[in-house]
């Protein structure tokens, strides 16, 4: 151990806008604020100490955000979720392993935690070499191959993700072939060529992605821990809907829908506000969370004045969005694991479009499996699902409560549980 008084924990993440940094911050700033721990946070690019890597990361993050903001979901999926993993992932791992291991040597953590994609193989081989605990925190519900490692303990929200993790055959090159700082050029070329054969040439048999929409046959014994919903401490506090409605000046008789698009804003919010304005629902209030997107807020306010059949309110950046989520009847959102967890903790049913990138499809499957809300395909379907949610909202709230009973009910319990998992890993 690095220090007799402190356990040094390194959290590796990436500033990609997909929950990785949020989870790293929750771990470092809330859960691991303990006298026993010293926490450090590094991005993957900081570990590599390579300006080109920093530039490439910023480029793909910008491209992803651009595609999602414009609702070009399929293009984002094909180019970034699939093609980059099929072609560039093995090349990137081969080229980064030596530099990453060298930086890890200097930091010398006692426990290694990763909340990001694409770094699991390099981090896992270093942790195995040094014989220290390694944790992969899976911030989505569905998984790609780079979020699964034979050398890691996988922290998952729900058992469905464990089933997906354990469905990959570890006999394939990606998991069976070791990459270390001492791997020769011929060994690196061999790894890349075998990987491309397994996952490009033989793609129909060897898929790089698992959704949670089915039960898979187990093909490995990867270590996994199910922890339930994990968000910031504020989300776990019980919030009384009537009190919040009074505070936000929302009438008890109004049907309130909150539109959220995460940090992307843009076309998602305007598209679905138009849909809602075309419905003939009595006493409808639509609240659009615009965040820091002032251009979007101006558009929403212009749209609000054009239709009189529903009230429209826009929110700028607020630090109490979680309270708005508890105050409304429905949350209409872009699918993601983060919004799913926050809606569950707010006890508010979700309304999700079926169009989603692969990493977010797990949220749709989970909502449908446990009846935590509804998913829709088009405007007509949206109308039907909204009416069902409003007419039977107690049913959906009861389903959410029933599911939450299986997991820690307070942030303090959740924090203690995770700390116990980390400390126990040092004993084995």
C-alpha positions in Angstrom: 0.0 0.0 0.0 1.3 3.5 -0.9 0.7 5.1 2.5 0.1 3.5 5.9 -2.6 6.2 6.7 -4.2 6.5 3.3 -5.4 4.2 0.5 -4.6 5.9 -2.8 -7.5 5.5 -5.3 -7.0 6.6 -8.9 -10.2 7.3 -10.9 -9.8 7.3 -14.7 -12.5 9.0 -16.8 -12.9 11.1 -19.9 -14.6 14.4 -20.5 -16.9 13.1 -23.1 -20.3 14.3 -21.9 -21.7 10.8 -21.6 -21.8 10.3 -17.8 -18.1 9.3 -17.3 -17.0 12.5 -15.7 -20.2 12.8 -13.6 -19.6 9.3 -12.2 -15.9 10.1 -11.5 -17.0 13.2 -9.6 -19.6 11.4 -7.6 -17.0 8.8 -6.5 -14.3 11.4 -5.7 -16.3 14.2 -4.2 -19.1 12.4 -2.4 -18.5 8.6 -1.9 -14.8 8.5 -1.3 -14.6 11.6 1.0 -13.2 9.5 3.8 -10.2 9.8 6.0 -9.1 6.3 4.8 -8.8 7.4 1.1 -6.8 9.6 -1.0 -8.5 10.1 -4.4 -6.9 11.3 -7.6 -8.6 11.9 -10.9 -7.0 11.6 -14.4 -8.5 11.6 -17.8 -7.2 9.0 -20.3 -5.5 11.7 -22.3 -3.7 13.0 -19.1 -2.4 9.5 -18.5 -1.1 9.3 -22.0 0.5 12.8 -21.8 0.1 13.1 -25.6 -1.1 16.3 -27.3 -2.3 14.3 -30.3 -4.4 12.0 -28.1 -6.0 15.1 -26.5 -6.8 16.6 -29.9 -8.3 13.3 -31.2 -10.4 13.0 -28.1 -11.8 16.5 -28.4 -12.5 15.9 -32.1 -14.6 12.7 -31.5 -16.4 14.2 -28.5 -17.3 17.3 -30.7 -18.4 15.1 -33.5 -20.6 13.0 -31.2 -22.2 16.1 -29.6 -22.8 17.6 -33.0 -24.5 14.5 -34.3 -26.7 14.0 -31.2 -27.6 17.7 -31.0 -29.0 17.4 -34.6 -30.7 14.1 -33.8 -28.4 12.3 -36.3 -28.5 9.2 -34.0 -27.7 6.5 -36.6 -24.7 8.4 -38.0 -23.3 8.9 -34.5 -23.8 5.2 -33.8 -22.2 3.9 -37.1 -19.2 6.3 -37.1 -18.4 6.5 -33.4 -19.9 3.6 -31.5 -19.2 0.9 -34.1 -16.6 1.9 -36.7 -14.2 3.4 -34.2 -14.4 0.3 -32.0 -14.1 -2.1 -34.9 -11.1 -0.4 -36.6 -9.4 2.1 -34.3 -9.8 0.5 -30.9 -7.1 -2.2 -31.2 -4.7 0.3 -32.8 -5.3 2.8 -30.1 -4.7 0.3 -27.3 -1.5 -1.0 -28.9 -0.1 2.5 -29.3 -1.1 3.7 -25.8 -0.2 0.8 -23.5 3.5 1.7 -22.8 2.8 5.4 -22.1 -0.2 4.7 -19.9 1.7 2.1 -17.9 4.6 4.5 -17.4 2.3 7.2 -15.9 0.5 4.6 -13.8 3.9 3.6 -12.4 4.5 7.2 -11.3 1.1 7.5 -9.7 1.2 4.1 -8.0 -2.4 3.8 -6.8 -3.5 1.1 -4.4 -6.9 0.8 -6.2 -7.7 1.6 -9.8 -11.2 2.7 -10.9 -12.2 3.5 -14.5 -15.5 5.1 -15.5 -14.6 5.6 -19.2 -14.8 3.6 -22.4 -11.8 2.2 -24.3 -9.2 2.1 -21.4 -10.2 -1.1 -19.7 -7.6 -3.4 -21.5 -4.6 -1.1 -20.8 -5.6 -0.4 -17.2 -6.5 -4.0 -16.6 -3.1 -5.3 -17.8 -1.3 -2.8 -15.5 -3.4 -3.7 -12.5 -2.8 -7.4 -13.1 1.0 -6.8 -13.3 1.0 -4.9 -10.0 -1.6 -7.2 -8.4 -3.9 -4.3 -7.3 -7.7 -4.2 -7.4 -9.2 -2.8 -10.7 -12.8 -1.7 -11.0 -14.8 -0.9 -14.2 -17.8 1.3 -13.4 -20.3 0.8 -16.2 -22.2 4.0 -16.6 -24.6 2.7 -19.2 -26.9 -0.4 -19.0 -25.8 -1.9 -22.3 -22.1 -2.7 -22.9 -19.5 -2.7 -25.7 -16.4 -5.0 -25.6 -14.1 -2.4 -24.2 -16.2 -2.2 -21.0 -15.6 -5.8 -20.2 -12.3 -7.1 -18.8 -11.2 -10.5 -17.3 -9.0 -8.4 -14.9 -11.7 -6.2 -13.5 -14.6 -6.2 -11.1 -17.5 -4.6 -13.0 -19.7 -2.2 -11.0 -23.2 -2.4 -12.6 -26.4 -0.7 -11.7 -28.6 -3.7 -12.4 -28.4 -7.5 -12.9 -29.3 -7.2 -16.6 -25.9 -5.5 -17.2 -24.1 -8.3 -15.4 -25.8 -10.8 -17.8 -24.6 -8.7 -20.8 -21.0 -8.5 -19.4 -20.8 -12.3 -18.8 -22.1 -13.0 -22.3 -18.9 -12.3 -24.1 -16.6 -15.2 -25.0 -13.3 -14.5 -23.3 -11.5 -17.0 -25.6 -11.6 -14.4 -28.4 -8.5 -12.3 -29.1 -9.6 -9.1 -27.4 -9.7 -10.8 -24.0 -7.3 -13.8 -24.4 -4.4 -11.8 -25.9 -2.3 -9.9 -23.3 -0.9 -6.4 -24.1 1.9 -5.1 -21.9 4.6 -2.4 -22.2 7.0 -5.2 -23.2 4.9 -6.5 -26.1 7.0 -6.5 -29.3 6.0 -4.9 -32.6 5.2 -8.4 -34.0 3.0 -9.2 -31.0 1.2 -5.9 -31.4 0.6 -6.5 -35.1 -0.6 -10.0 -34.3 -3.1 -8.6 -31.8 -4.5 -6.1 -34.2 -4.8 -8.6 -37.1 -6.5 -11.2 -34.9 -8.8 -8.6 -33.4 -9.8 -7.5 -36.9 -10.4 -11.1 -38.0 -12.6 -11.8 -34.9 -14.7 -8.7 -35.0 -14.6 -7.4 -38.6 -14.3 -10.5 -40.8 -16.3 -12.7 -38.4 -18.6 -9.9 -37.2 -21.9 -11.8 -37.7 -20.7 -14.4 -35.1 -18.8 -12.1 -32.8 -20.7 -8.9 -32.0 -19.0 -6.1 -30.1 -22.2 -4.9 -28.4 -24.8 -6.3 -26.0 -28.1 -4.7 -25.2 -30.1 -5.8 -22.1 -33.2 -6.7 -24.1 -32.7 -10.5 -23.7 -31.2 -13.1 -21.4 -27.8 -14.2 -22.7 -26.1 -17.5 -22.2 -23.2 -17.0 -19.8 -19.8 -17.4 -21.5 -17.4 -16.1 -18.9 -17.2 -15.6 -15.1 -16.2 -12.0 -15.0 -16.5 -10.5 -11.5 -19.5 -8.2 -11.1 -21.1 -6.2 -8.3 -24.7 -4.9 -8.6 -25.2 -1.7 -6.7 -28.5 -0.2 -7.9 -29.1 3.4 -8.9 -26.2 5.7 -8.2 -26.3 9.5 -8.6 -25.4 12.5 -6.5 -26.6 12.6 -2.9 -29.2 15.2 -3.7 -31.2 12.8 -5.8 -31.7 10.4 -2.9 -33.5 12.9 -0.7 -37.3 12.4 -0.4 -39.2 15.2 -2.2 -42.9 15.9 -1.7 -44.6 16.5 -5.0 -47.3 18.8 -3.7 -44.9 21.0 -1.8 -42.7 21.4 -4.9 -45.7 22.2 -7.1 -46.7 25.0 -4.8 -43.1 26.3 -4.8 -42.9 26.2 -8.6 -46.4 27.6 -9.0 -47.7 24.5 -10.8 -51.5 23.9 -10.3 -52.4 20.5 -8.8 -55.0 20.2 -11.6 -52.4 20.7 -14.5 -50.7 17.9 -16.3 -47.0 18.8 -16.2 -44.4 17.4 -18.6 -40.7 18.2 -18.3 -38.5 17.9 -21.5 -34.9 17.2 -20.9 -32.1 16.6 -23.4 -29.1 16.6 -21.1 -26.2 18.8 -22.2 -27.2 18.5 -25.9 -30.3 20.6 -26.0 -31.0 21.5 -29.6 -33.4 19.8 -32.0 -34.7 17.3 -29.5 -36.4 19.9 -27.3 -37.9 21.9 -30.2 -39.1 18.8 -32.0 -41.0 17.3 -29.1 -42.3 20.7 -27.9 -44.0 21.0 -31.3 -45.4 17.5 -30.9 -46.8 18.3 -27.5 -48.3 21.6 -28.7 -50.2 19.7 -31.4 -52.0 17.5 -28.9 -55.3 18.5 -27.5 -54.8 17.9 -23.8 -56.6 20.0 -21.1 -54.5 22.0 -18.7 -51.1 20.9 -20.1 -48.0 22.6 -18.9 -44.7 21.9 -20.7 -41.4 22.8 -19.0 -38.3 22.7 -21.2 -34.9 22.4 -19.5 -32.6 24.4 -21.7 -29.5 24.4 -19.5 -26.9 26.9 -20.6 -28.1 26.8 -24.2 -29.5 30.4 -24.5 -30.2 30.0 -28.2 -32.5 27.1 -27.4 -34.2 29.1 -24.7 -35.0 32.0 -27.1 -36.4 29.4 -29.6 -38.6 27.9 -26.8 -40.0 31.2 -25.7 -40.8 32.1 -29.3 -42.6 28.8 -29.8 -44.5 29.3 -26.5 -46.2 32.4 -27.9 -47.4 30.7 -31.1 -49.8 28.1 -29.5 -52.3 28.8 -26.8 -53.5 25.3 -26.1 -50.7 24.6 -23.5 -48.5 26.7 -21.2 -44.8 26.6 -21.9 -42.1 27.5 -19.5 -38.4 27.5 -20.2 -35.7 26.8 -17.6 -32.1 28.1 -18.0 -29.3 26.5 -16.0 -30.7 25.6 -12.6 -29.1 23.7 -9.7 -32.5 22.2 -8.6 -33.5 20.3 -11.8 -33.9 17.2 -9.6 -36.7 19.0 -7.8 -38.5 19.9 -11.0 -38.2 16.2 -12.0 -40.1 15.3 -8.8 -42.7 18.0 -9.3 -43.9 17.0 -12.8 -46.1 14.1 -13.9 -43.9 12.9 -16.8 -40.3 13.4 -17.9 -39.9 13.3 -21.7 -36.2 12.8 -22.3 -33.5 11.6 -24.6 -32.7 8.0 -23.5 -29.7 7.6 -21.2 -28.8 5.7 -18.1 -28.3 8.9 -16.2 -31.8 10.2 -16.9 -33.3 6.8 -16.1 -31.6 6.7 -12.7 -32.6 10.3 -11.9 -36.2 9.8 -12.9 -36.4 6.6 -10.8 -35.1 8.5 -7.7 -37.6 11.3 -8.4 -40.4 8.7 -8.6 -41.5 10.1 -11.9 -42.3 8.0 -15.0 -40.3 8.4 -18.1 -41.4 9.0 -21.7 -38.6 8.0 -24.1 -38.4 8.0 -28.0 -37.3 4.6 -29.3 -34.6 6.3 -31.5 -31.4 6.0 -29.5 -27.7 5.3 -29.9 -26.6 1.8 -29.0 -25.1 2.9 -25.6 -28.5 4.3 -24.6 -30.8 1.5 -25.8 -30.4 -0.2 -22.5 -32.5 2.5 -20.8 -35.4 1.9 -23.3 -35.3 -1.9 -22.6 -35.2 -1.3 -18.9 -38.1 1.1 -18.8 -40.2 -1.3 -20.8 -39.2 -4.4 -18.8 -40.2 -2.9 -15.5 -42.9 -0.5 -16.6 -41.1 2.6 -15.4 -42.7 4.6 -18.1 -43.4 4.4 -21.8 -41.5 4.5 -25.1 -42.9 5.8 -28.4 -42.1 5.6 -32.0 -43.9 8.6 -33.6 -46.3 11.5 -33.0 -49.4 9.3 -32.8 -47.8 6.8 -30.5 -46.6 9.8 -28.3 -50.2 10.9 -27.9 -51.3 7.5 -26.9 -48.5 6.9 -24.4 -48.9 10.4 -22.7 -52.6 9.7 -22.1 -51.7 6.3 -20.7 -49.1 7.7 -18.4 -51.4 10.5 -17.1 -54.4 8.1 -16.6 -52.4 5.4 -14.8 -49.5 7.4 -13.2 -50.0 5.7 -9.8 -49.3 2.3 -11.5 -46.0 3.5 -12.9 -45.0 5.2 -9.5 -45.7 1.9 -7.8 -43.5 0.0 -10.3 -40.7 2.4 -9.6 -41.1 2.0 -5.8 -41.2 -1.8 -6.1 -37.9 -1.8 -8.0 -36.1 0.7 -5.8 -36.9 -1.5 -2.7 -34.3 -4.0 -4.0 -31.4 -1.4 -3.6 -30.0 1.0 -1.0 -32.6 3.6 -0.2 -30.2 6.4 1.0 -27.0 7.8 -0.4 -25.3 7.0 2.9 -26.2 3.3 2.4 -25.0 3.4 -1.2 -21.7 5.1 -0.2 -21.1 2.6 2.7 -21.8 -0.3 0.3 -19.3 0.9 -2.3 -16.6 1.7 0.3 -17.1 -1.9 1.6 -16.6 -3.3 -1.9 -13.4 -1.4 -2.3 -11.9 -2.2 1.1 -12.8 -5.9 0.7 -10.9 -6.0 -2.6 -7.7 -5.2 -0.8 -8.1 -8.2 1.5 -8.3 -10.8 -1.3 
